[in-house]
Every structure is written in C-alpha cells, then in structure tokens.
C-alpha cells in the first residue's frame, strides 16, 4: 500500500513543486530550499488530512479497503489527523537525522533510513491490535473494511 500511496503523493509533490517554482520564479530546486521543503510538508499534510477527514481514506487506502478512524471508530477530528500526520514522519525522521549527523551521502544515506523504517514498523508487533506507534500515540486506528460482493448487489436489483 505504501508504494501505491507514494506514487500518488509523487503526483501531488510534482504539481505542488511546479506551482512553487512558477510562483517564486525559481530555476533550481536548491533555490529557496527551506521554503520549498516547508511548502511541500504543508501540501503533503493537507493531502492526507483532507482525505482522512473526508472519509477516513486516501485514494490508496480505498483501493486496499483500509480506513482511518478515531479510537471510538468515529471520524478522525482535524487535530488528531494533523497530529497523526506529524507523528507518521517518524517512519523516516530518525534515519534522516542519523544520516545528517554522520554526513552520509548517496547509497549510504539509505542505510539508517531503512533501519529506522523497519524499527518503526516493528512497533506494531508490540502494540495490542497490531496498530503502529503513531496511531497509538494519536489515538487513531486503521481498520480493514469488508470486501464488497458484487453478487449481492446484483441480486438485490
């Protein structure tokens, strides 16, 4: 699911970067780098928060029949959606920090990021219901929706 979500988010990033470049008239990705990163953080967050609030599912989550809900299975409030988005960066942030501190470049950069990613994924093994740590901390949960059976709908028509 994460690969499919990443492909969709890539499109969002591509379009947002185009808007940023046109509006700032920048000719290089290094121009206004911090502003670009902050803008993309906001845009990506808006994408996720919008879909989580709208129906609990991004486009990829709809495909995989996964829904984000509040701990009581209600719609996720805005503040919790924002908190979950920020906490979800913990999949990557520790690895980025280690790579930055060790001044790693190119392929070496992937090592701490992959280790951090795997460590964060492993948190689901130690949490009741198999939820990830960012969901536990944000007091949200992912649920699997039942499979849609077309035969039932056709029989009812």
Secondary structure, DSSP 8 states (H G I E B T S, - for coil): -HHHHHHHHHHHHHHHHHHHHHHHT--STTTTHHHHHHHHHHHHHHHHHHHHHHTS--HHHHHTTEEEEETTSS---HHHHHHHHHHHGGGTHHHHHHHHHTT--TTHHHHHHHHHHHHHHHGGGTSGGG--HHHHHHTEEEEE-----HHHHHHH-
